[in-house]
């Protein structure tokens, strides 16, 4: 089995909205209250932004088998030192959820359950963006 590796850097300001940004839509049906959660406009915009920037890097065929996903979220540094770890929200698990959902939609792999190993870090950076490496393991 040959090893596959994809590596790239998206020079964008990473979205800070996460998959949890939902709007509650309440309504009455047959005299009973109902509620449905919908993606917020901000969440839809963030997904679209990620989709547009990730699309050029998708593989010709989805990766098969176990994969390792390495992601480095580089946020605009502001008053922080370049490379300083970001220890404020959003949480890395929430950032990764939306990213993996979009990558699944783009067929980087068949199912994000294939991501058997994850390394995720978030930093303040002089050069904002998202570094991504996907490799078969």
C-alpha positions in Angstrom: 0.0 0.0 0.0 1.5 3.4 -1.0 1.4 6.2 1.5 -0.5 9.3 0.4 0.2 12.8 1.8 -1.5 16.1 1.0 0.0 19.3 2.5 -1.0 23.0 2.0 -1.5 26.4 3.7 -4.6 28.4 3.3 -3.7 32.1 3.6 -7.0 33.2 5.2 -8.1 34.6 8.5 -9.4 31.4 10.1 -13.1 31.6 11.0 -13.9 31.8 14.7 -17.4 30.6 14.3 -17.9 26.9 15.0 -20.3 24.2 14.2 -22.2 25.1 17.4 -23.4 28.4 15.9 -27.0 27.4 15.5 -30.2 29.4 15.4 -33.3 28.1 17.1 -36.4 28.3 14.9 -39.5 27.8 17.0 -43.0 27.3 15.5 -46.4 25.8 16.1 -47.7 22.8 14.2 -51.0 21.2 14.9 -51.3 23.3 18.0 -48.0 22.0 19.4 -44.8 23.9 19.8 -41.8 22.6 17.8 -38.2 23.8 17.5 -35.5 23.2 14.9 -31.9 24.2 14.9 -30.5 25.8 11.7 -27.0 26.9 10.9 -26.6 30.6 11.5 -25.8 32.9 8.6 -22.3 33.4 10.1 -21.8 29.6 10.2 -23.0 29.2 6.6 -20.5 31.9 5.5 -17.7 30.3 7.3 -18.4 26.9 5.8 -18.6 28.5 2.3 -15.3 30.2 2.9 -13.6 27.0 4.0 -15.2 25.1 1.1 -13.9 27.6 -1.5 -10.4 27.6 -0.1 -10.1 23.8 0.4 -11.6 22.8 -2.9 -8.4 23.3 -5.0 -6.5 20.9 -2.8 -9.0 18.0 -2.8 -7.5 14.7 -4.1 -8.6 13.1 -7.3 -9.9 10.2 -5.3 -10.9 10.2 -1.6 -8.2 8.8 0.7 -8.9 5.3 2.0 -7.9 3.7 5.3 -6.7 5.4 8.4 -5.5 9.0 8.1 -3.6 11.5 10.3 -4.8 15.1 10.2 -2.4 17.8 11.3 -3.9 21.3 11.5 -2.3 24.5 12.7 -4.7 27.4 13.1 -2.9 30.7 12.7 -4.9 33.6 14.0 -3.9 37.3 13.4 -1.4 38.1 16.1 -2.6 41.5 17.3 -0.8 42.2 20.6 0.5 38.7 20.9 3.9 37.3 19.9 4.2 35.5 16.5 3.9 31.7 17.3 2.4 32.2 20.8 -0.2 29.6 21.5 -3.8 30.9 21.5 -5.5 29.8 24.7 -8.8 31.5 24.1 -12.0 30.4 22.3 -12.8 28.9 19.9 -11.8 25.5 21.3 -9.7 23.3 18.9 -12.3 20.5 18.9 -15.0 22.9 17.7 -12.7 24.3 15.0 -11.8 20.8 13.8 -15.5 19.7 13.6 -16.4 22.2 10.9 -13.2 21.7 9.0 -13.5 17.9 8.9 -17.2 18.2 7.8 -16.2 20.4 4.9 -13.3 18.1 4.0 -15.7 15.2 4.0 -18.1 17.1 1.7 -15.2 17.7 -0.6 -14.2 14.0 -0.6 -10.7 14.3 1.0 -11.8 10.9 2.5 -14.9 8.8 2.5 -15.8 9.5 6.1 -14.2 11.6 8.8 -14.2 8.5 11.0 -11.1 7.6 9.0 -9.2 10.3 10.9 -7.5 8.0 13.4 -4.9 10.5 14.5 -5.2 14.3 14.9 -2.7 16.9 15.8 -4.4 20.3 16.2 -2.8 23.5 17.4 -3.8 27.1 17.5 -1.4 30.1 17.5 -1.3 33.8 17.2 0.6 34.5 13.9 2.1 37.3 11.9 0.9 35.4 8.8 -2.7 34.2 9.4 -4.0 31.0 7.8 -4.6 27.3 8.2 -1.8 24.8 7.7 -3.2 21.3 6.8 -1.4 18.0 6.3 -3.3 14.8 5.7 -1.4 11.5 5.4 -2.3 7.9 5.2 -1.1 5.9 8.2 
